Amino acid sequence: MRWFTIIILVVALLLAGCISEKSGMKVSSPSFPDGGYIPQKYTCDGENIFPTLEFSDVPEEAKSLAIIMDDPDAPGGTFTHWIVWNIPANVTEIKEGADLNYPQGENDFGDIGYGGPCPPKGTTHRYYFRVYALDTFLNLPEGARRSDLVKAMSGHIVAKATLMGRYGR
């Protein structure tokens, strides 16, 4: 009976995640299509600035957005390139390389802010821009780590959208 209860709880949690994914919220970029190649301009081989991101169909109950950009193909495991939070939910676009008035965290390069794709030579990696709609603003200091952001978002995610781009050297 205990296993049955655990299975029911796991299925319920999975379904809750699927409902959030299917909320209709979208993230896109005029710089590259979902699944396409990220232009060099946005990488360590170019200007190393973040691309324009556009948000649509954000749920009404959302108060803020958070972004996590990462590379799951990095040799040492998932590598965090950028985290930013407390973007008001009514913001529909972040322009490439703009000076952001939103708190940003420490990436795995050890810097605060964006660190573009920079895979080892001879490889192509996937880079995910994950946008979370939250029912609150987060009380996190500038320079917080990804683990701090994930913990603070727990229980506050009302929707999620993902944009994936590739880059190779």
CORURFEN-V320004 format. One record per residue. N is the residue number from 1. SS is DSSP state (alpha for helix, beta for strand, coil for the rest). D_FIRST is the distance of its C-alpha to the first C-alpha in whole Angstrom. Layout:
n: <N & N>
ss: <SS & SS>
d_first: <D_FIRST & D_FIRST>
This chain:
n: <1 & 2 & 3 & 4 & 5 & 6 & 7 & 8 & 9 & 10 & 11 & 12 & 13 & 14 & 15 & 16 & 17 & 18 & 19 & 20 & 21 & 22 & 23 & 24 & 25 & 26 & 27 & 28 & 29 & 30 & 31 & 32 & 33 & 34 & 35 & 36 & 37 & 38 & 39 & 40 & 41 & 42 & 43 & 44 & 45 & 46 & 47 & 48 & 49 & 50 & 51 & 52 & 53 & 54 & 55 & 56 & 57 & 58 & 59 & 60 & 61 & 62 & 63 & 64 & 65 & 66 & 67 & 68 & 69 & 70 & 71 & 72 & 73 & 74 & 75 & 76 & 77 & 78 & 79 & 80 & 81 & 82 & 83 & 84 & 85 & 86 & 87 & 88 & 89 & 90 & 91 & 92 & 93 & 94 & 95 & 96 & 97 & 98 & 99 & 100 & 101 & 102 & 103 & 104 & 105 & 106 & 107 & 108 & 109 & 110 & 111 & 112 & 113 & 114 & 115 & 116 & 117 & 118 & 119 & 120 & 121 & 122 & 123 & 124 & 125 & 126 & 127 & 128 & 129 & 130 & 131 & 132 & 133 & 134 & 135 & 136 & 137 & 138 & 139 & 140 & 141 & 142 & 143 & 144 & 145 & 146 & 147 & 148 & 149 & 150 & 151 & 152 & 153 & 154 & 155 & 156 & 157 & 158 & 159 & 160 & 161 & 162 & 163 & 164 & 165 & 166 & 167 & 168 & 169>
ss: <coil & alpha & alpha & alpha & alpha & alpha & alpha & alpha & alpha & alpha & alpha & alpha & alpha & alpha & alpha & alpha & alpha & alpha & alpha & alpha & alpha & coil & coil & coil & coil & beta & beta & beta & coil & coil & coil & coil & coil & coil & coil & coil & beta & coil & coil & alpha & alpha & alpha & beta & coil & coil & coil & coil & coil & coil & coil & coil & coil & beta & beta & beta & beta & coil & coil & coil & coil & coil & coil & coil & beta & beta & beta & beta & beta & beta & beta & beta & coil & coil & coil & coil & coil & coil & coil & beta & beta & beta & beta & beta & beta & beta & beta & beta & beta & coil & coil & coil & coil & beta & beta & coil & coil & coil & coil & coil & coil & coil & coil & coil & beta & coil & beta & coil & coil & coil & coil & coil & beta & coil & coil & coil & coil & beta & coil & coil & coil & coil & coil & coil & beta & beta & beta & beta & beta & beta & beta & beta & beta & beta & beta & coil & coil & coil & coil & coil & coil & coil & coil & coil & coil & coil & alpha & alpha & alpha & alpha & alpha & alpha & alpha & alpha & coil & coil & coil & beta & beta & beta & beta & beta & beta & beta & beta & beta & beta & beta & beta & coil>
d_first: <0 & 4 & 6 & 5 & 6 & 9 & 10 & 11 & 13 & 14 & 16 & 17 & 19 & 20 & 21 & 23 & 25 & 26 & 27 & 29 & 31 & 31 & 33 & 36 & 38 & 40 & 42 & 45 & 48 & 51 & 52 & 50 & 47 & 43 & 43 & 47 & 49 & 50 & 53 & 55 & 56 & 53 & 52 & 53 & 56 & 57 & 58 & 54 & 53 & 50 & 51 & 51 & 47 & 47 & 44 & 43 & 41 & 40 & 38 & 40 & 37 & 38 & 40 & 41 & 40 & 39 & 40 & 39 & 40 & 39 & 40 & 37 & 39 & 41 & 41 & 40 & 37 & 37 & 40 & 40 & 44 & 44 & 42 & 43 & 42 & 43 & 44 & 45 & 43 & 46 & 47 & 48 & 49 & 50 & 53 & 53 & 54 & 55 & 55 & 52 & 52 & 48 & 46 & 46 & 44 & 45 & 44 & 43 & 47 & 47 & 49 & 48 & 48 & 48 & 49 & 49 & 48 & 49 & 48 & 49 & 52 & 52 & 48 & 47 & 44 & 41 & 42 & 39 & 40 & 37 & 38 & 35 & 36 & 35 & 35 & 37 & 40 & 39 & 41 & 41 & 45 & 46 & 46 & 42 & 40 & 37 & 34 & 36 & 36 & 32 & 31 & 34 & 32 & 29 & 28 & 31 & 31 & 32 & 33 & 33 & 36 & 37 & 40 & 41 & 44 & 45 & 48 & 50 & 53>
